[in-house]
Structure formats: C-alpha cells, structure tokens
C-alpha cells in the first residue's frame, strides 16, 4: 500500500514540471515569432523609404545636370527646389570648385522651411 501512494505523489510533481516546461517553451516560440515578424516589417519599411528617397533625389539630380548644360548658376553655392511628379520636394545645391570649371550637385529632401524660402528650379541658367 505504501508503494502505491508514493508513486502517485511522484507522478503529480512530474506532471506539474512537464506543464511548466511546456509553458516556457510555448512562450519562447511566441517571442521568436513576434521578433521575426517585427524585424521583417521594419526591414520592409526601411526598404520602401530608401527606394522612394533614391527615386526622388535621383530624378532631381538628373534635372540639375540637364540644367547645368544650359549655363552656369548666377552665384555659388546656388540652391533651388525641385518638385518631382509625385510632389516630393528636393533641395538641390550647386557648388563649384576653386577654378569654377567643375560643378557638383547635391540633392536632399527639403524641409518645409526650405521649400517655403528657396526658389523653384529655373528652366535654364542661360542668359
């Protein structure tokens, strides 16, 4: 009779330990799934933003290069706003080296203050 009662008490403790281990494993799997989903969403958001920025600034710099073919800006550095077909405003900065022969163009997304104060990109620099 003593052997039966001792065995049943040991089984109850084993089942409780087994349930606790399963609970910890389930929580670990849930944390892994949540973390991987969160990382995937964050990477996708970063990729979309990078692509939209590169498209908007690339088109603006291309417009700046074609504008330099018409002439030179009136002063150095020259800043203007380019608006692409999606309505994104890009600030273009034209700078030259010391001898004035080579120009560099930098395109960054414009802030609201820059868009309000800087002029629009002209049709040509020619006089």
Backbone as CSV, one residue per row, in Angstrom:
resi,resn,N_x,N_y,N_z,CA_x,CA_y,CA_z,C_x,C_y,C_z
1,UNK,0.797,-1.185,0.000,0.000,0.000,0.000,0.850,1.263,0.000
2,UNK,1.995,1.231,0.664,2.865,2.396,0.701,3.469,2.694,-0.676
3,UNK,3.703,1.668,-1.462,4.296,1.863,-2.777,3.333,2.586,-3.709
4,UNK,2.036,2.356,-3.594,1.046,2.995,-4.455,0.956,4.489,-4.156
5,UNK,0.903,4.860,-2.897,0.782,6.276,-2.536,2.059,7.041,-2.859
6,UNK,3.191,6.448,-2.730,4.449,7.131,-3.032,4.567,7.389,-4.526
7,UNK,4.131,6.425,-5.342,4.220,6.577,-6.784,3.269,7.658,-7.279
8,UNK,2.065,7.756,-6.764,1.114,8.745,-7.236,1.547,10.163,-6.858
9,UNK,2.194,10.315,-5.712,2.696,11.646,-5.351,3.835,12.058,-6.300
10,UNK,4.684,11.184,-6.668,5.772,11.481,-7.592,5.248,11.828,-8.975
11,UNK,4.183,11.191,-9.426,3.609,11.480,-10.740,2.990,12.865,-10.776
12,UNK,2.367,13.302,-9.684,1.773,14.637,-9.668,2.852,15.713,-9.832
13,UNK,3.965,15.572,-9.202,5.046,16.542,-9.333,5.652,16.548,-10.728
14,UNK,5.709,15.388,-11.346,6.246,15.279,-12.698,5.353,15.967,-13.700
15,UNK,4.054,15.813,-13.572,3.105,16.445,-14.481,3.175,17.971,-14.348
16,UNK,3.291,18.468,-13.130,3.402,19.912,-12.915,4.681,20.454,-13.541
17,UNK,5.780,19.752,-13.396,7.042,20.167,-14.000,6.939,20.140,-15.523
18,UNK,6.302,19.090,-16.061,6.111,18.977,-17.503,5.251,20.131,-18.028
19,UNK,4.204,20.498,-17.327,3.339,21.611,-17.746,4.101,22.936,-17.704
20,UNK,4.938,23.132,-16.706,5.734,24.360,-16.613,6.728,24.454,-17.767
21,UNK,7.368,23.348,-18.101,8.322,23.335,-19.214,7.613,23.624,-20.529
22,UNK,6.447,23.030,-20.745,5.690,23.306,-21.969,5.270,24.772,-22.046
23,UNK,4.898,25.356,-20.925,4.533,26.773,-20.902,5.699,27.669,-21.279
24,UNK,6.884,27.375,-20.750,8.073,28.160,-21.076,8.435,27.997,-22.550
25,UNK,8.354,26.791,-23.073,8.637,26.563,-24.489,7.640,27.297,-25.387
26,UNK,6.369,27.280,-25.029,5.361,27.982,-25.825,5.622,29.489,-25.829
27,UNK,5.979,30.042,-24.677,6.294,31.468,-24.621,7.540,31.792,-25.438
28,UNK,8.533,30.923,-25.435,9.741,31.132,-26.237,9.441,31.132,-27.724
29,UNK,8.599,30.199,-28.169,8.215,30.157,-29.583,7.444,31.406,-29.964
30,UNK,6.552,31.868,-29.089,5.793,33.087,-29.358,6.724,34.292,-29.470
31,UNK,7.727,34.396,-28.599,8.681,35.510,-28.647,9.472,35.470,-29.950
32,UNK,9.902,34.305,-30.381,10.636,34.201,-31.640,9.779,34.612,-32.830
33,UNK,8.529,34.177,-32.848,7.633,34.551,-33.949,7.375,36.051,-33.949
34,UNK,7.153,36.627,-32.784,6.900,38.075,-32.704,8.118,38.858,-33.146
35,UNK,9.282,38.448,-32.713,10.510,39.168,-33.052,10.805,39.104,-34.549
36,UNK,10.655,37.945,-35.151,10.935,37.831,-36.582,9.923,38.620,-37.409
37,UNK,8.671,38.635,-36.991,7.664,39.432,-37.697,7.972,40.921,-37.567
38,UNK,8.337,41.342,-36.375,8.680,42.749,-36.146,9.880,43.156,-36.995
39,UNK,10.906,42.324,-37.056,12.086,42.632,-37.857,11.761,42.691,-39.340
40,UNK,10.921,41.782,-39.815,10.551,41.782,-41.228,9.788,43.050,-41.604
41,UNK,8.894,43.474,-40.743,8.138,44.709,-41.015,9.073,45.908,-41.013
42,UNK,9.998,45.972,-40.079,10.931,47.091,-40.000,11.841,47.143,-41.223
43,UNK,12.337,46.004,-41.675,13.198,45.971,-42.860,12.412,46.387,-44.094
44,UNK,11.176,45.945,-44.216,10.353,46.323,-45.362,10.095,47.825,-45.376
45,UNK,9.803,48.394,-44.231,9.572,49.840,-44.140,10.830,50.612,-44.531
46,UNK,11.990,50.156,-44.064,13.252,50.804,-44.411,13.506,50.727,-45.916
47,UNK,13.239,49.580,-46.515,13.462,49.404,-47.951,12.565,50.322,-48.765
48,UNK,11.312,50.430,-48.384,10.378,51.299,-49.115,10.817,52.750,-49.010
49,UNK,11.206,53.182,-47.825,11.661,54.573,-47.665,12.929,54.841,-48.462
50,UNK,13.862,53.908,-48.444,15.109,54.100,-49.189,14.841,54.191,-50.687
51,UNK,13.964,53.343,-51.206,13.650,53.386,-52.631,12.968,54.683,-53.019
52,UNK,12.021,55.153,-52.217,11.331,56.396,-52.562,12.280,57.589,-52.487
53,UNK,13.190,57.599,-51.513,14.157,58.694,-51.431,15.117,58.667,-52.604
54,UNK,15.579,57.490,-52.961,16.542,57.421,-54.063,15.905,57.809,-55.379
55,UNK,14.654,57.437,-55.592,13.978,57.824,-56.829,13.765,59.324,-56.894
56,UNK,13.371,59.928,-55.792,13.091,61.359,-55.812,14.370,62.173,-55.949
57,UNK,15.428,61.813,-55.238,16.661,62.583,-55.344,17.389,62.313,-56.651
58,UNK,17.292,61.105,-57.178,17.949,60.799,-58.446,17.345,61.600,-59.584
59,UNK,16.025,61.694,-59.625,15.369,62.487,-60.667,15.725,63.964,-60.527
60,UNK,15.836,64.450,-59.297,16.172,65.857,-59.078,17.600,66.155,-59.523
61,UNK,18.539,65.278,-59.194,19.922,65.499,-59.609,20.046,65.410,-61.129
62,UNK,19.288,64.516,-61.756,19.295,64.429,-63.221,18.775,65.727,-63.837
63,UNK,17.735,66.305,-63.239,17.233,67.593,-63.722,18.277,68.681,-63.526
64,UNK,19.024,68.627,-62.440,20.082,69.597,-62.198,21.213,69.483,-63.199
65,UNK,21.568,68.266,-63.571,22.623,68.074,-64.571,22.187,68.632,-65.918
66,UNK,20.962,68.355,-66.316,20.492,68.902,-67.602,20.379,70.426,-67.539
67,UNK,20.108,70.968,-66.378,20.053,72.423,-66.219,21.450,73.032,-66.338
68,UNK,22.473,72.350,-65.838,23.843,72.852,-65.974,24.300,72.889,-67.423
69,UNK,23.698,72.090,-68.266,24.052,72.112,-69.689,23.584,73.392,-70.370
70,UNK,22.640,74.097,-69.763,22.132,75.347,-70.351,22.948,76.560,-69.931
71,UNK,23.796,76.418,-68.916,24.608,77.534,-68.448,25.050,77.304,-67.018
72,UNK,25.564,78.386,-66.412,26.040,78.298,-65.033,25.122,79.098,-64.123
73,UNK,24.985,78.681,-62.859,24.176,79.454,-61.912,24.760,80.845,-61.692
74,UNK,23.913,81.763,-61.251,24.341,83.150,-61.082,25.271,83.337,-59.889
75,UNK,25.203,82.494,-58.883,26.098,82.601,-57.730,26.400,81.208,-57.188
76,UNK,27.433,81.152,-56.347,27.909,79.873,-55.833,27.968,79.933,-54.313
77,UNK,27.391,79.070,-53.565,26.533,77.952,-53.965,25.123,78.427,-54.304
78,UNK,24.509,77.722,-55.227,23.152,78.037,-55.664,22.232,76.939,-55.162
79,UNK,21.128,77.329,-54.524,20.165,76.359,-54.008,18.791,76.619,-54.611
80,UNK,18.111,75.543,-54.952,16.769,75.641,-55.519,15.985,74.385,-55.157
81,UNK,14.671,74.475,-55.319,13.774,73.360,-55.009,13.280,72.723,-56.307
82,UNK,13.376,71.413,-56.361,12.835,70.633,-57.476,11.669,69.804,-56.953
83,UNK,10.550,69.836,-57.669,9.380,69.048,-57.284,9.192,67.961,-58.348
84,UNK,9.231,66.684,-57.921,9.074,65.600,-58.883,7.597,65.333,-59.179
85,UNK,7.332,64.318,-59.986,5.953,64.037,-60.410,5.062,63.563,-59.274
86,UNK,5.651,63.131,-58.147,4.856,62.681,-57.007,4.629,63.791,-55.989
87,UNK,5.190,64.967,-56.236,5.027,66.083,-55.316,6.091,66.150,-54.242
88,UNK,7.122,65.325,-54.327,8.209,65.356,-53.352,9.127,66.525,-53.670
89,UNK,9.431,67.324,-52.659,10.295,68.485,-52.849,11.723,68.127,-52.471
90,UNK,12.638,68.393,-53.391,14.051,68.070,-53.202,14.855,69.354,-53.311
91,UNK,15.728,69.578,-52.330,16.606,70.756,-52.370,17.866,70.383,-53.130
92,UNK,18.153,71.143,-54.199,19.371,70.947,-54.977,20.351,72.050,-54.630
93,UNK,21.590,71.663,-54.354,22.649,72.628,-54.067,23.735,72.463,-55.119
94,UNK,23.981,73.535,-55.881,25.013,73.550,-56.903,26.235,74.245,-56.317
95,UNK,27.370,73.571,-56.296,28.616,74.169,-55.825,29.702,73.907,-56.854
96,UNK,30.695,74.776,-56.863,31.793,74.643,-57.812,33.113,74.545,-57.067
97,UNK,34.134,74.059,-57.771,35.465,74.019,-57.173,36.117,75.398,-57.283
98,UNK,37.384,75.486,-56.995,38.063,76.781,-56.924,38.152,77.495,-58.273
99,UNK,38.378,76.762,-59.326,38.545,77.427,-60.622,37.225,77.596,-61.379
100,UNK,36.134,77.080,-60.856,34.823,77.275,-61.475,34.556,76.395,-62.677
101,UNK,35.359,75.385,-62.894,35.190,74.531,-64.068,34.334,73.298,-63.786
102,UNK,34.376,72.803,-62.577,33.623,71.594,-62.250,32.557,71.922,-61.216
103,UNK,31.356,71.444,-61.479,30.229,71.677,-60.579,29.827,70.371,-59.919
104,UNK,29.380,70.468,-58.697,28.812,69.301,-58.020,27.387,69.650,-57.604
105,UNK,26.537,68.651,-57.639,25.125,68.836,-57.308,24.786,67.884,-56.181
106,UNK,24.185,68.418,-55.142,23.744,67.598,-54.018,22.230,67.709,-53.917
107,UNK,21.559,66.584,-53.825,20.105,66.559,-53.693,19.679,65.897,-52.401
108,UNK,18.928,66.612,-51.582,18.386,66.073,-50.334,16.915,66.454,-50.249
109,UNK,16.161,65.676,-49.505,14.755,66.015,-49.318,14.649,67.334,-48.575
110,UNK,13.802,68.219,-49.064,13.680,69.559,-48.498,12.766,69.557,-47.279
111,UNK,13.113,70.384,-46.321,12.228,70.589,-45.176,11.145,71.591,-45.568
112,UNK,10.143,71.753,-44.730,9.064,72.696,-45.035,9.586,74.127,-45.111
113,UNK,10.516,74.478,-44.231,11.082,75.821,-44.242,11.882,76.098,-45.506
114,UNK,12.667,75.119,-45.945,13.437,75.287,-47.179,12.528,75.387,-48.387
115,UNK,11.479,74.587,-48.415,10.555,74.625,-49.549,9.839,75.967,-49.637
116,UNK,9.621,76.605,-48.494,8.927,77.896,-48.492,9.851,79.048,-48.860
117,UNK,11.149,78.957,-48.553,12.045,80.094,-48.764,12.880,80.006,-50.030
118,UNK,13.237,78.819,-50.478,14.103,78.690,-51.655,13.301,78.801,-52.946
119,UNK,13.928,79.308,-54.005,13.212,79.418,-55.295,13.063,78.062,-55.972
120,UNK,12.137,78.003,-56.901,11.963,76.791,-57.699,13.100,76.689,-58.694
121,UNK,13.358,75.493,-59.153,14.423,75.264,-60.137,14.037,75.968,-61.432
122,UNK,14.913,76.825,-61.979,14.551,77.562,-63.203,14.566,76.652,-64.429
123,UNK,14.045,77.161,-65.515,14.028,76.416,-66.774,15.424,76.299,-67.366
124,UNK,16.230,77.380,-67.218,17.594,77.350,-67.739,18.445,78.355,-66.975
125,UNK,19.765,78.135,-67.030,20.709,79.076,-66.444,21.246,80.023,-67.519
126,UNK,20.899,79.776,-68.737,21.406,80.591,-69.838,20.915,82.030,-69.755
127,UNK,21.730,82.943,-70.305,21.335,84.349,-70.278,20.892,84.830,-71.623
